[in-house]
Amino acid sequence: MMSQRRGGGGGGERLDYNVVHKLPHGDSPYVRAKHVQLVEKDAEAAIELFWRAIKARDRVDSALKDMALLMKQQNRADEAVDAIHSFRHLCSKQAQESLDNVLIDLYKKCGRIEEQVELLKQKLWMIYQGEAFNGKPTKTARSHGKKFQVTVEKETSRILGNLGWAYMQLRDYTSAETVYRKAQVIEPDANKACNLCSCLIKQGKLSEARSVLFRDVLQEKREGFDDDLRLKVRVQELLDELQREEEAAAVLASVECGDGMDEIALVEGFVKEWRRPFRIRRRLPIFEEILPLRDQLAC
């Protein structure tokens, strides 16, 4: 029975085979591409077959998205971006938002941060215009095989979080702070609070950073904090960084204060020297040597 399933036996066994490997039914170019991707584990061959599926207009929405994600895994993110730009006009209106999400990840993967920022702004504008989710307040999303509902507020907060990260990569910490604060107002969570804290540290706003970390993460225990070991590690890293920055700031303030006192003392010394009664100082030997030649030099 197992050998028949692996080799693709009769009808009922074929059904079980497809279910086990999460394969669509049929023998179209797209189905063959999925078989090569999921069963044979041949990424390059699967990408080629996805190309054929797109050209054959076979499940273009899924084929283009699957191919782009597979290209990303193969470190071919720039090619995936070009593919989406070239073929998304063949996809349905319902697939455009999903393709935008793939593009955002691809831009991040290949370091095209400015393009990522523009696309994120565009998505925020669509939400503002009421065009997101096809005009509905929620949409059904899928993650790890499970379906769940996403609200417009949650999607807005997610996009703002991504936009804040992009601004951080561009070292535009002022814009990043603004975006993270808006995200926290809409839907507070511990990860974005940590990002905001990091952004404030970069700007030297240490007291605000410490306040955010304690108020929005440690005291409130935002969603996901207790069960997320990585988040706890990051919080400790931020606390350590804050302590280092605060100690460095204290040392710098002390040095600047000391430098100021030295400058004051130096100025006071010059003033005292200037106020002393004028007195003839002993000439240096060189002047004694030059003096007999004064008249000759004058000529």
Secondary structure, DSSP 8 states (H G I E B T S, - for coil): -HHHHHHT-SHHHHHHHHHHHT--SS-SHHHHHHHHHHTS--HHHHHHHHHHHHHTTSSHHHHHHHHHHHHHHTT-HHHHHHHHHHHGGGS-HHHHHHHHHHHHHHHHHTT-HHHHHHHHHHHHHHHHTT-GGGG-SEEEEEETTEEEEEEHHHHHHHHHHHHHHHHHHTT-HHHHHHHHHHHHHHS--HHHHHHHHHHHHHTT-HHHHHHHHIIIIIIT--TTSTT-HHHHHHHHHHHHHHHHHHHHHHHHHHHHHHHHHHHHHHHHHHHHHHHS--------HHHHHHGGGHHHHH-
